[in-house]
Amino acid sequence: MPSPSYDAFDEKDLGAQVLLSQFKLKTSGDAVTVRQAVARYMKEHGASALNVTRFATAVSEIARNAIVHAGGGEFSIYVDPRAKRLSVVCWDKGPGIEDVALALTDGYTSGGGLGRGLGGAQRLAQKFEIRTAVGGGTSVLMSVNL
């Protein structure tokens, strides 16, 4: 995938975190695969069932958004074993988000959905950041303590 036209999240944003896995996002099946990989890793490292469900749901929403609104993207999973933190980065080369604050508002949708995915993902993650450029794609960083 070509480099985005905005300051996407990269190693400097992730500090000491180690890359665990990378995935291409093209189909809804890819979103399921990413969700399952995150849930499996969290369970293996002692996260509560509630935290697994919450973060896996956030992951699923963001991956699905990249597929539906941008035609696909890439998804990476990172871990910081010392800080016991799992982070994910999803990025795409879609149309970008014109008004991030509006997009995070429950009920707002640029498609045919309920308009709860992006804001819901923000609430379900312990850390949530978006970088975007209209016409240049979107990058989302989310983290959770294990």
C-alpha positions in Angstrom: 0.0 0.0 0.0 1.5 3.4 -0.9 2.4 5.8 1.9 -0.5 8.0 3.2 -0.5 11.7 2.5 -0.7 12.6 6.2 1.4 11.9 9.2 0.4 8.2 9.8 1.2 6.4 13.0 4.6 4.7 12.9 7.4 3.3 15.2 8.1 6.7 16.8 4.5 6.8 18.0 4.7 3.2 19.4 7.9 3.6 21.4 9.2 0.2 22.7 6.3 -1.8 21.3 7.0 -4.9 19.3 5.2 -5.8 16.1 3.3 -9.0 16.5 1.2 -9.3 13.3 0.2 -7.5 10.2 -2.9 -8.0 8.1 -4.3 -6.8 4.8 -7.9 -5.7 5.1 -10.0 -6.4 1.9 -13.1 -8.4 3.0 -15.3 -8.7 6.0 -13.5 -12.0 6.7 -10.3 -10.1 7.2 -12.0 -8.0 9.9 -13.0 -11.2 11.6 -9.5 -12.6 11.4 -8.0 -9.4 12.9 -10.6 -9.4 15.7 -9.9 -13.1 16.5 -6.1 -12.5 16.5 -6.4 -9.6 19.0 -8.8 -11.6 21.2 -6.6 -14.6 21.2 -3.5 -12.6 22.2 -5.4 -10.8 25.0 -6.7 -14.0 26.4 -3.3 -15.6 26.3 -1.9 -12.7 28.4 -4.6 -12.7 31.1 -7.0 -10.0 30.0 -10.4 -10.3 31.5 -13.3 -11.6 29.3 -14.9 -8.1 29.5 -11.7 -6.3 28.3 -11.2 -8.8 25.5 -14.8 -8.3 24.3 -14.6 -4.5 24.5 -11.3 -4.1 22.7 -12.1 -6.8 20.1 -15.3 -5.0 19.3 -13.4 -1.7 18.9 -10.9 -3.5 16.6 -13.7 -5.0 14.5 -15.4 -1.6 14.1 -12.2 0.1 12.9 -11.2 -2.7 10.6 -14.7 -2.8 9.1 -14.7 1.0 8.6 -11.4 0.7 6.6 -13.0 -2.0 4.4 -16.4 -0.3 3.9 -15.4 3.3 3.6 -11.9 3.0 2.1 -12.0 -0.2 0.1 -9.5 -1.8 2.4 -6.4 -1.1 4.4 -3.7 -2.5 6.6 -3.9 -3.5 10.3 -0.9 -4.1 12.6 -0.9 -5.4 16.2 1.9 -4.4 18.6 2.7 -5.3 22.2 4.8 -3.6 24.9 5.6 -6.6 27.2 7.1 -4.4 29.9 4.1 -2.0 30.1 1.6 -4.9 29.4 -0.1 -2.9 26.7 -1.5 -4.0 23.4 -1.8 -1.5 20.6 -3.3 -1.7 17.1 -2.9 0.6 14.1 -5.3 0.5 11.2 -4.7 2.7 8.1 -6.1 3.1 4.7 -5.9 5.3 1.6 -9.6 6.1 1.5 -11.3 9.5 1.3 -10.3 10.5 4.8 -12.6 12.1 7.4 -13.6 15.6 6.8 -14.8 16.4 10.3 -13.4 13.9 12.9 -15.4 15.4 15.8 -18.6 15.0 13.8 -17.7 11.4 12.8 -17.2 10.5 16.4 -20.7 11.7 17.3 -23.2 8.9 17.8 -25.8 8.8 15.0 -23.5 10.4 12.4 -22.9 8.2 9.4 -21.4 8.7 6.0 -22.9 5.4 4.9 -25.9 3.4 5.6 -25.0 2.3 9.2 -26.2 3.4 12.6 -23.4 5.8 13.1 -22.0 4.3 16.3 -18.9 2.5 15.1 -16.2 5.2 15.3 -17.4 6.7 18.6 -18.1 3.3 20.0 -14.5 2.2 19.2 -13.2 5.3 20.9 -15.2 4.5 24.1 -14.1 0.9 24.1 -10.3 1.6 23.8 -8.2 3.0 26.6 -6.2 5.1 24.1 -7.7 6.2 20.8 -6.2 8.6 18.2 -7.1 9.4 14.6 -5.0 11.0 12.0 -6.6 11.8 8.6 -6.4 13.9 5.5 -9.4 14.5 3.2 -8.6 12.6 0.0 -5.5 11.1 1.7 -6.7 8.3 4.0 -7.0 7.7 7.7 -4.9 6.1 10.4 -6.3 5.0 13.8 -4.2 4.0 16.8 -5.9 2.2 19.7 -4.4 0.7 22.9 -5.5 -1.3 25.9 -3.7 -2.5 29.0 -3.5 -6.2 29.4 
